[in-house]
């Protein structure tokens, strides 16, 4: 691996080769939702919790201070208002991310979407640019399209994860399959660090913590969870609870105590 990528990855992954990332690129897709109105305020709370990195679009990245957290600039975009929200187009270049001071860039690919071919072509080109600039590439690989009956099925999740690794990603983010036995297959088939997505806002914090605990147990390198962190009533403590599982091997019960949900 190029020395530039190695140096930047050390600002995202700790010495245990694991990471806690909070994506906050949702403003492009759905607008200024709860938790993402005052961006510096939420970023400060995440930093206090010990977040390893955040994902931002370039317009926000230019105007906030991410402190000692790694900065991942998101290069993909679409809105829920458009005719095809699953078609993610490139909205920023790797060169611009370098100018901003990014430690990595990320792209979103919906595997199985009607315009999958165009998204994959963009992924390949961005991977070339990342190699040229020594910039780590995080590929968010989601099974999502007309032929996808279950976005958490092991066969489609494993395929999506492997696809990202095959096309040059340094880190792959994908869905958790729902249990350790099936997710173990996903990890086994992906030869680069694999992190899990958080998905929609869930009913209980325990569900999130259990998912993270189980994925780490079978080899995941961490997480990239957004709404279940920045929309939590105490994002700082939520990051601490997740970090305890990822970096310290804490149990779900121990992490719930950090949140004050267990005595």
C-alpha angles and dihedrals in degrees: 000000000000115000090237092059092045093053093047094046089056087063090057103035123050122224089275088064091243132115144196110210128180114201115209102173092114094105091079094050102039107006131240098342125177111298095022102071099092102035101185090050094055092042090054090053092050092049090052088055092053101253112181098211143349132214116224139164115247096254092060094037090060093057106040136070112233093187113199093343119108116254118226113186114210115224100187132080148170134147132233086235095063126094093251113027090174091064104091113195129194111263101168137033130232088239091058090049089054090053091050091053100250122176091204142351129228135208130193119222123183104206110212096020118136092254096041091127093061093046092050091050089053091048091054093050093047090050088056091051091048091054089049093052099035090244121150115236124217112195117200101206115189127175099227128145148080095301095046109097096170120024090199098050111127096233096055095039092050090048093049093048093048091048091058092050093045092054096052110275117152091202128023126205120194145147124293110242096220103255140046097244095058095037089053087065091053092051092046092055096049116076097195129063110292123207129183131240122229099222123198122351106282131215098242135031089222089068091057094045093047091051091051093045093051095046092050089049091063098042111282113151095220141289146286105205124164122167095032087059109033092041094048114111088243111028092176093060092041090058090048091051092050092045090052090059096041100041105022103034093241121172123241090255092052092050091048088056089057087057091048092243094119128042 
